[in-house]
Amino acid sequence: MEIGKIQELEIAREVEFGCYLTDGKEEVLIPAKYLPEEYEIGDKIKVFVYTDHMSRPVAVTRWPRGQVGDIVGLEVKQVTEFGAFVDNGLEKDLLVPNKEQQADMKEGGKYAVMILLDYKTNRMIGTTKIAGFLSDQAEGVEEGQQVKMVIWQRTDLGYKVVINGQFVGLIYNNEIFEKIKLGDNKRGYIKRIREDGKIDASLQKQGYEAVTDSSDDILQAIESNGGSLPLGDKSTPEEIQEHFGISKKNFKRVLGGLYKAGKIEIFDHEVRLKMAEG
């Protein structure tokens, strides 16, 4: 039975306060509140197993934000003299001991945290000392691929991100068109794999797909706003970013495509749906 992992276990026996599940070798309690409305002995159920505040294994059907081995962005709920407790989505917060903190963690702050199993205590703990677990060489990913990202560190060039819990990537400042914070969990894309194997990442799709998706979003926004929007050819990059989270260059590219398709009219500070003649 794996502590800190989602797994499928069999209902072995019922007790007053829940049921015991088994993997064929060990048993673990699932409290009654996590059981389905209808079940029978022998049914299999998917659960997450971790240790409660008494260090006893317990199974729940509430999924955590991360399992053992994952790197996820988590918020600090409380700081104590022996470590910081972060919200992993469970009733019991996850401890990041002082010795596992790259820098002192602050209450309310978000951090990229790797979830580990302390084999001495059989409990889940977190660490922000994650550099040694990451590679700066792209292997098994390709340009244009959608990935999971955690905003990790700020640099002069932009933000370092953790990609799929395995790799380090960089998003450049001039390619960020939305508000982001350290510890944010984001969907992103592999923009470019450099000759040295390092990854340039992006929060937006690239190339034709990006324009196609933005075209649909912008056209829908115009329609939802009564047929016009107060954005146009001379709108500022900041205004465009606030509304659509894309660069002015891509915005003008999208408008050009919609104009050529006969769907809109473009003005300095407005776009309108093109009305059919007659």
Number of C-alpha atoms within 10 A of each C-alpha: 16 14 19 24 17 21 15 15 22 18 22 19 15 15 11 7 11 15 21 21 26 19 16 10 6 9 20 20 22 24 17 15 11 14 16 9 7 5 11 11 13 13 11 16 15 13 21 21 24 25 17 14 9 6 11 12 20 19 27 21 17 14 15 16 14 19 22 18 15 16 28 28 25 27 22 21 16 16 19 11 7 11 18 24 23 27 19 23 14 13 12 14 19 22 24 25 18 17 13 18 17 12 10 12 21 14 14 13 14 22 26 27 27 23 24 19 18 11 8 6 10 17 19 20 22 28 20 21 15 20 13 6 13 13 17 15 16 19 12 5 15 14 14 19 14 20 18 15 30 28 25 26 16 15 11 7 11 15 21 21 30 30 29 18 21 19 20 24 28 24 23 16 13 9 14 18 20 13 8 12 15 19 22 19 21 17 15 22 22 25 23 18 19 11 7 9 13 18 25 19 29 24 21 20 19 16 11 8 12 14 19 13 12 20 20 12 12 19 22 12 16 18 13 11 12 10 16 19 18 14 20 20 16 12 15 13 15 14 15 20 17 12 13 16 19 22 19 20 10 16 22 16 15 20 23 17 15 20 16 10 9 13 15 21 18 19 14 11 13 15 22 21 19 15 11 7 4 3
